[in-house]
Amino acid sequence: MFRLLLLFTLLQASLIINSQEATSQQERKFENVVVLSGEKVKIPETLFIPTAIYTVDDKLLVIDDGGDYYFHLYSYPKIENIELFGRKGEGPDEIKFNPQLSFMDKQFIDFFDFRNNSLFEINTGCRNNNGNNNKCIRLLQVLPTELTNPQNVIKIDDTIIAGFGVNGGKIFFYNTKTKQPKFISLPFETFNIKEQDKNIIYNGYMACSSDKSFIVFASLYFDCYMMFDNNGNILLNNYKREISNLFFSKGRVTTDNTKLYYTSVFATEKYFYLLYVGGRSTNELMREIDNNTFKCEIQKYSQNGLPVSAYIINKPVTSFCVSEEFKDIITIDPASEDAPIVRFGYK
């Protein structure tokens, strides 16, 4: 079961790997490097395939791709059920395809539906009505055909939607009033990659600060992270220029031998956090799992892009979030079947 879950998550390009060599490189960058120990958190229900986690104030959200509902909302730090949202199904008020979490605040959860190329919003103030609360979900925006199949979509405000992975792997800021997208090319070396493959090789992760003042992008296959303001202006471009050796299989990048760098990102009002992989492949990860020797690293940066701390974690992680109020890093551990949520306290 453990290996199957790992492979499932890797197909979504969201597994963490690291090495002792990569950690030592980052220690010269961060003055504060802390090794954290975690505690398993009991969830009052079974989570079958948890893939994403998010926290705001006293709430914790987990997306489960394997249960009857996608969105599981809990209280935090004491984990108790609040509500379930997003029933799976083919009905008009049900979700047919695995949703991607875009943003969450005190009341609303935004998610993107790839099947409909649409951004939706859940009102968490709704409560279950005879076992079906999908009436709490409303459509926010259908993206135009030129923005089909983006890898991430975030509603900045009522006018601007940001995302990436379209039009040759570009980042976009879409104005819903003018219907005009602003495209931003990523700075990576293309090394003879076909135009139709650029959306694939420019895979990555995006997060928005809690006050929506800045957006962070981190690359999966390149050693690069970038910051933008909410109008799409580049605030930071940290790119280590090297040509990665990508491996393809049946028209897609295979992570068996391809180097991975950043596999998740989270942002608060004043900081952003990156899950750093260190240029390891899936094959190397599996060997480290077998040998019980691997580590992963969560890097903390200020809103000015300055390194603050590096947190070393000795467990595999497929998604993480940070509660600065309770000083917890909360992760999904694919190796645990009874308690997939692990909490790491930090100072």
Helices and strands as residue ranges (DSSP letters): H 2-11, H 20-27, E 32-36, E 38-41, E 50-56, E 59-64, E 69-75, E 81-87, E 100-104, E 108-113, E 118-123, G 134-136, E 137-142, G 145-147, E 152-155, E 160-166, E 170-175, E 180-184, G 195-197, H 198-201, E 204-208, E 214-219, E 224-229, E 234-239, E 248-249, E 252-253, E 260-267, E 271-280, H 282-291, E 296-302, E 307-313, E 319-323, E 328-332, E 341-345
